[in-house]
Amino acid sequence: MMGASILRRKIFRGRQALELIAEAVRKRNYREATDYVGKLCALTVGTAFPKLLAKSELPNGAEAQNFDAQFGIETSQPMRVAEMELEASANTVQASYYQPSSPALFRRIMAELNLDWPRFTFVDVGSGKGLVLLLASELPFERVLGVEFAENLHRPAVENISKFNSPTQRCRDIQSVCADATAFEFPAAPTVFYLFNPFGEEILTGFLANVQRSLKKHSREIFFVYVEPLFSSTLEQRGFVTKIAEFQDRPCNSYKIYKTA
């Protein structure tokens, strides 16, 4: 099962990159095609052996490093699943290696959502070292919450939250919890869930079942922002969401947005 999940993730990313390369060649934009080939190579090496590349060469690495330098935090160092402190469970083999989200992409998505922010709680599922939590705090959410399964990603997130001091911060209620997203009891408020391909299909199914149980207890408006949406069909097949936006770009920067039906 683990092998199939990893293989599907590699095929998904490779297909995205090859489509972009082919389109650039079709337009005779060979410089752009060469750039995409380089990024595909970096993505391939970075996924398997993230420490062989400089952090800035990894997907979103340069952006995350700039954000880290600005606020005196550390979110840009990648981490393989084998390095994570995980409780032994069936979910462990479905985890994804850690890499930071793109700050620019995140801000773009939030601008596209354009919600009545104070009504909503923001939840990053697989929140890693907390980069997205800090970005979300730039909006006036009622609360910003991260759910992370790996202890040695959760601890840096707590430290980063305590260090973060930005004049643009508009939400001060930020928290990272170390918990299993398939069992965690989510807040009853209207929610924006953010997922940067945090796990495989089986855990995603369990997470969605948990959200549906929560909805039965507390009916409310929910949005899902799914970046690198490898298993989007799993979400769509459950029948309780409607896709409201989609953006196709290079690997790690594509996304789909869903809303509860």
C-alpha positions in Angstrom: 0.0 0.0 0.0 2.8 2.4 0.8 4.5 1.6 -2.5 1.4 2.3 -4.5 0.8 5.7 -2.7 4.4 6.8 -3.3 4.2 5.7 -7.0 1.0 7.6 -7.6 2.5 10.8 -6.0 5.6 10.5 -8.3 3.4 9.9 -11.4 1.2 12.9 -10.5 4.2 15.3 -10.1 6.0 14.0 -13.2 2.9 14.3 -15.4 2.4 17.9 -14.3 6.0 18.8 -15.1 6.0 17.0 -18.4 2.8 18.7 -19.5 4.4 22.1 -18.7 7.6 21.2 -20.6 5.6 20.0 -23.6 3.5 23.2 -23.7 6.7 25.4 -23.5 8.2 23.4 -26.4 5.0 23.7 -28.4 5.2 27.5 -28.0 9.0 27.3 -28.9 9.8 28.8 -25.5 12.9 26.7 -25.0 14.3 28.7 -22.1 11.1 28.1 -20.1 11.2 24.4 -21.1 14.8 24.1 -19.9 13.8 25.8 -16.6 11.0 23.3 -16.1 13.4 20.4 -16.8 15.7 21.7 -14.1 12.8 22.0 -11.6 11.7 18.5 -12.4 15.2 17.2 -11.7 15.4 19.1 -8.4 12.0 17.9 -7.4 12.9 14.3 -8.2 16.2 14.5 -6.2 14.7 16.6 -3.5 11.8 14.1 -2.9 14.2 11.1 -2.5 17.2 12.8 -1.0 16.3 16.3 0.3 19.6 16.9 2.0 21.5 16.5 -1.2 20.2 19.8 -2.4 20.5 23.3 -0.9 17.3 24.3 0.8 16.8 27.1 -1.8 16.9 24.5 -4.6 14.0 22.5 -3.3 10.4 23.4 -4.3 9.4 26.5 -2.4 12.7 26.4 -0.6 13.9 29.9 -1.5 10.6 31.5 -0.6 10.5 29.7 2.8 14.2 30.7 3.5 13.4 34.4 2.8 10.4 34.2 5.2 12.5 32.5 7.8 15.2 35.1 7.5 12.7 37.9 7.9 11.2 36.6 11.1 14.1 34.7 12.7 12.4 31.3 12.5 13.1 27.9 10.7 10.5 26.3 8.5 12.5 25.6 5.3 14.6 22.5 6.2 12.9 19.5 4.6 12.4 16.2 6.5 12.0 12.7 5.2 9.4 10.4 6.7 12.1 8.1 8.0 13.4 11.1 10.1 10.0 11.9 11.7 9.1 11.0 15.2 5.8 9.1 14.6 3.7 6.9 16.8 3.6 3.4 15.5 0.3 3.0 13.6 -1.1 2.1 10.2 -1.1 5.8 9.4 2.7 6.1 9.7 3.4 4.6 6.3 1.0 7.0 4.7 2.8 10.2 5.8 4.4 12.5 3.3 7.9 14.0 3.6 7.9 17.6 4.9 8.6 20.5 2.7 7.3 24.1 3.2 4.4 25.6 1.3 4.8 28.6 -1.0 4.0 31.9 0.8 3.2 33.6 -2.5 0.8 30.7 -3.5 -0.8 30.7 -0.1 -1.5 34.4 -0.2 -2.9 34.1 -3.7 -5.3 31.3 -2.6 -6.5 33.3 0.3 -7.1 36.4 -1.9 -9.2 34.1 -4.2 -11.2 32.8 -1.3 -11.9 36.3 0.1 -14.1 35.2 3.0 -15.5 37.0 6.0 -12.4 35.9 7.9 -13.5 36.6 11.5 -16.3 34.0 11.1 -13.8 31.2 10.3 -11.3 29.0 12.1 -8.3 28.1 9.9 -6.9 24.5 10.3 -3.7 23.4 8.6 -3.8 19.6 8.4 -0.3 18.3 8.4 1.0 21.7 9.6 4.7 20.8 9.8 6.9 23.5 11.3 4.1 26.1 11.2 4.9 28.3 8.1 1.3 28.3 6.9 0.0 29.0 10.4 2.0 32.1 10.5 0.9 33.1 7.0 -2.7 32.5 8.0 -2.3 34.8 11.0 -1.9 37.7 8.6 -5.7 37.4 8.1 -8.2 38.1 10.8 -9.3 34.5 11.4 -11.1 33.8 14.6 -8.5 31.2 15.3 -5.5 29.5 13.5 -4.9 25.8 14.4 -2.3 23.3 13.1 -2.7 19.5 13.4 0.6 17.7 13.0 1.3 14.0 13.5 5.2 14.1 13.9 6.5 15.3 17.3 9.7 16.7 15.8 7.8 18.9 13.4 5.3 20.0 16.0 8.0 21.1 18.4 9.6 23.6 15.9 6.1 24.8 15.0 5.5 25.8 18.7 8.9 27.5 18.8 8.3 29.4 15.6 4.9 30.5 16.8 6.4 31.9 20.0 9.1 33.8 18.0 6.9 35.2 15.3 6.4 38.9 15.5 5.0 40.7 12.4 3.3 44.1 12.0 0.9 42.5 9.5 -0.3 39.8 12.0 -4.1 40.1 12.6 -4.8 36.8 14.4 -3.1 36.2 17.7 -4.8 32.9 18.6 -2.4 30.5 16.9 -1.8 26.9 18.1 -0.1 23.8 16.9 -1.2 20.4 18.3 0.4 17.0 17.9 -2.5 14.8 16.9 -3.9 12.3 14.4 -6.2 14.2 11.9 -8.4 11.0 11.6 -9.4 11.2 15.2 -8.8 14.9 16.3 -12.0 16.7 17.4 -12.1 19.8 15.2 -13.5 23.2 16.3 -17.2 23.6 15.7 -16.8 27.0 14.0 -17.0 27.5 10.2 -13.6 26.2 9.0 -11.0 26.6 6.2 -9.0 23.4 6.0 -5.7 23.6 4.3 -3.9 20.5 3.0 -0.5 20.5 1.2 -0.7 16.8 0.2 0.0 15.8 3.8 -0.7 12.1 3.5 -1.8 9.2 1.3 -5.3 8.1 0.3 -6.1 6.0 3.3 -5.4 8.7 5.9 -7.2 11.2 3.7 -10.2 8.9 3.7 -10.0 8.7 7.5 -9.6 12.5 7.9 -12.7 13.1 5.6 -14.7 10.6 7.6 -13.7 12.5 10.8 -14.8 15.8 9.2 -18.1 14.3 8.2 -18.7 13.1 11.8 -17.9 16.6 13.0 -20.4 18.1 10.5 -23.1 15.8 11.8 -22.5 17.2 15.3 -22.1 20.8 14.2 -23.5 21.7 10.9 -21.4 24.6 9.4 -19.7 26.0 6.4 -16.4 24.4 5.5 -13.8 25.0 2.8 -11.0 22.7 1.7 -7.9 24.1 0.1 -6.0 21.1 -1.3 -2.5 22.0 -2.7 -0.9 19.3 -4.9 -4.3 17.5 -5.0 -3.0 14.0 -5.7 -6.0 12.3 -4.2 -8.7 14.9 -5.0 -11.0 12.1 -6.4 -11.1 10.7 -2.9 -12.5 14.0 -1.7 -14.9 14.4 -4.6 -16.3 10.9 -4.3 -17.5 11.4 -0.8 -20.3 13.6 -2.2 -20.4 16.3 0.5 -18.3 19.0 -1.3 -18.4 21.0 -4.5 -15.3 22.1 -6.3 -15.3 25.9 -6.7 -11.9 26.7 -8.0 -8.9 24.9 -9.6 -5.4 26.0 -10.7 -2.9 23.9 -12.6 0.7 24.8 -12.5 4.1 23.1 -11.8 4.3 20.4 -9.2 3.7 21.6 -5.6 1.9 24.7 -6.9 -1.4 23.3 -8.2 -4.5 23.4 -6.1 -8.2 22.8 -5.9 -10.7 24.5 -3.6 -13.9 22.8 -2.4 -16.9 23.9 -0.3 -19.4 21.8 1.6 -22.5 21.3 -0.5 
